[in-house]
């Protein structure tokens, strides 16, 4: 006898009409396998085994208490012929074939359009093994051997993986990237961690892999955005205050272009560490640095107005930082800014790209490639790419501006904390500040 080359497939039988003809011991095994699928299960037989009878009494199946008749398969999605009467099984086969309904005649390979493998289930994992009908006992032994490896704990692990499925599908854009991510997770011993240390430890490991993949996608999307904005600009420029977000943007920008001018506003009040860090980065990264400053020197400023930052910080920022920055941006048609929505309430409504009114009277297109990045994402990118950090981060500063108006905060993840004694969070460079 020629052995068919079967195509393995799993049917979703939920709510579908499945007909089993027969009610004895052979039919019992098939019915017990079919009940958990949620099929609308009809058993046609004059008598039932105790097991099937109990299922019928409990409403798990529909019992048609008579012998099979032609026409009983109308509307069926799947059929099983499981009587001990060859003529009846043959009649069921003929009707199923006529109606193009898949049919399994138990222990009668020539009258099967499908066969049922030996099955092991572990949670959502289904392992099906078949000998193609040649030696079912061999398939059973193979299934039993696999059952020792893929036990109940393995099923729990699969349910844990499934909790992340929708997130991965939503955030990782291509099938190939999603597939590779799942292989990295599965091949990295997460199941062993689950067995040894429990769900929390395994979840943390999975989270690390998924977050890294999401970061890769975010970086590529950010680079694409930068490329698109630069393609529209003739005279781009970037502002840099030497904080970590700005350093990340500068690192990304230099993956696309290295000749974009970088504007640093020297207010005269910067920490010495800021100026030293600026000069170090300019030298090591070969920046085209443009230093902007107020028309009045710090001495002239204070001789005319007094120590303004002690009495009117808004005016001080406007004169020493905002106006010089906007003057430096005049003549450019694209301003690359490292602002992010999570920094302040005002920045939550920013658009990624928008026309911005300068204090000098002109307008410029402001692009914010990092607008939707979180501080954690900034930190992860900086660590992964060994980006130098302003030395004052190690001294407890989370936001670094002018020395008189910036304080260490220690222990907060608010990267605008410690500015202006907590009275405000904007200098006016990106958002107009009312006096």
Helices and strands as residue ranges (DSSP letters): E 17-21, H 25-35, E 40-44, H 50-57, E 62-64, E 78-81, H 86-98, E 102-105, G 109-111, E 118-122, E 125-129, H 136-149, H 152-162, H 165-171, H 175-187, H 190-197, H 199-232, E 236-239, H 244-256, E 261-265, H 272-285, E 289-292, H 298-305, H 308-311, H 313-317, I 318-322, H 323-329, E 334-336, G 346-349, E 353-357, E 363-367, H 375-384, G 391-395, G 403-405, G 420-422
